[in-house]
Amino acid sequence: MTTSTWQHTTVLLTEAVDALIADAGEAAQQNVYVDATFGRGGHSRLILSRLPAGAQLIAFDKDVEAIAEAAQITDARFSIRHEGFRHLGELPLGGIAGVLMDLGISSPQIDNPDRGFSFRFDGP
Ligand SMILES: C[S@@+](CC[C@H](N)C(=O)[O-])C[C@H]1O[C@@H](n2cnc3c(N)ncnc32)[C@H](O)[C@@H]1O
C-alpha cells in the first residue's frame, strides 16, 4: 500500500496551529517550531503556510510512512527526523518558539491492515 491510498483528516487543525503561533509576530522570524508527531503532515503544512521566511519547522515521527509523506514537502524551512520525540532535548533550546504534539496514532496506521495494527481487518 502506498501512503497516499489512505485519507487522513487532521484533528483541530486550525485551532492547534492558531494556538501554537499566536502572537509570535516579528519574533517568529528567527524562531524554530517543532511538530513532534508529523503523521501525514496536516499540522506541519499549515504551520509552514503561516511562518515567515526566517523561521524553521522541525518535525519528528517514528513511522516510516510518515517520513515518506514528509519527503513530499520541499519547503527549505522544513526538516524531519525519523526518530521519537524523546530526542527533542537534543535540539538547541534557545531558538524553539513552540512545540506541537498531536499524540496518538494516525488513522492510516489502523486503516491499512498490512501495518498489523487494524482491529477491523485481518493482518499480520
Ligand atoms: C495523531 S498522529 C499525528 C497526525 C498529524 N498531526 C497530522 O496532521 O497528520 C500521531 C503520530 O505520532 C507518531 N508517533 C507516535 N509515537 C511517537 C513518538 N514517540 N515520537 C514521534 N512520533 C510518534 C505516530 O507515528 C503518528 O504518525
The ligand as an SDF file (V2000), in Angstrom:
LIG
                    3D

 27 29  0  0  0  0  0  0  0  0999 V2000
   -2.2920   11.6240   15.5630 C   0  0  0  0  0  0  0  0  0  0  0  0
   -0.9060   11.3260   14.5140 S   0  0  0  0  0  0  0  0  0  0  0  0
   -0.3550   12.9110   14.0500 C   0  0  0  0  0  0  0  0  0  0  0  0
   -1.1580   13.4900   12.9170 C   0  0  0  0  0  0  0  0  0  0  0  0
   -0.6090   14.7940   12.3910 C   0  0  0  0  0  0  0  0  0  0  0  0
   -0.7590   15.8810   13.3460 N   0  0  0  0  0  0  0  0  0  0  0  0
   -1.2260   15.1800   11.0650 C   0  0  0  0  0  0  0  0  0  0  0  0
   -1.7470   16.2890   10.9290 O   0  0  0  0  0  0  0  0  0  0  0  0
   -1.1970   14.3500   10.1380 O   0  0  0  0  0  0  0  0  0  0  0  0
    0.3400   10.8470   15.6580 C   0  0  0  0  0  0  0  0  0  0  0  0
    1.6950   10.4830   15.0180 C   0  0  0  0  0  0  0  0  0  0  0  0
    2.6380   10.3640   16.0820 O   0  0  0  0  0  0  0  0  0  0  0  0
    3.5710    9.3710   15.7090 C   0  0  0  0  0  0  0  0  0  0  0  0
    4.2330    8.9360   16.9230 N   0  0  0  0  0  0  0  0  0  0  0  0
    3.8140    8.0540   17.8670 C   0  0  0  0  0  0  0  0  0  0  0  0
    4.6910    7.9530   18.8630 N   0  0  0  0  0  0  0  0  0  0  0  0
    5.7120    8.8060   18.5440 C   0  0  0  0  0  0  0  0  0  0  0  0
    6.9360    9.1630   19.1770 C   0  0  0  0  0  0  0  0  0  0  0  0
    7.2760    8.6400   20.3660 N   0  0  0  0  0  0  0  0  0  0  0  0
    7.7350   10.0760   18.5830 N   0  0  0  0  0  0  0  0  0  0  0  0
    7.3820   10.6350   17.3910 C   0  0  0  0  0  0  0  0  0  0  0  0
    6.2340   10.3460   16.7410 N   0  0  0  0  0  0  0  0  0  0  0  0
    5.4280    9.4360   17.3160 C   0  0  0  0  0  0  0  0  0  0  0  0
    2.7420    8.3240   15.0240 C   0  0  0  0  0  0  0  0  0  0  0  0
    3.5530    7.5340   14.1700 O   0  0  0  0  0  0  0  0  0  0  0  0
    1.7290    9.1740   14.2500 C   0  0  0  0  0  0  0  0  0  0  0  0
    2.1780    9.3970   12.9320 O   0  0  0  0  0  0  0  0  0  0  0  0
  1  2  1  0
  2  3  1  0
  2 10  1  0
  3  4  1  0
  4  5  1  0
  5  6  1  0
  5  7  1  0
  7  8  2  0
  7  9  1  0
 10 11  1  0
 11 12  1  0
 11 26  1  0
 12 13  1  0
 13 14  1  0
 13 24  1  0
 14 15  1  0
 14 23  1  0
 15 16  2  0
 16 17  1  0
 17 18  1  0
 17 23  2  0
 18 19  1  0
 18 20  2  0
 20 21  1  0
 21 22  2  0
 22 23  1  0
 24 25  1  0
 24 26  1  0
 26 27  1  0
M  CHG  2   2   1   9  -1
M  END
$$$$
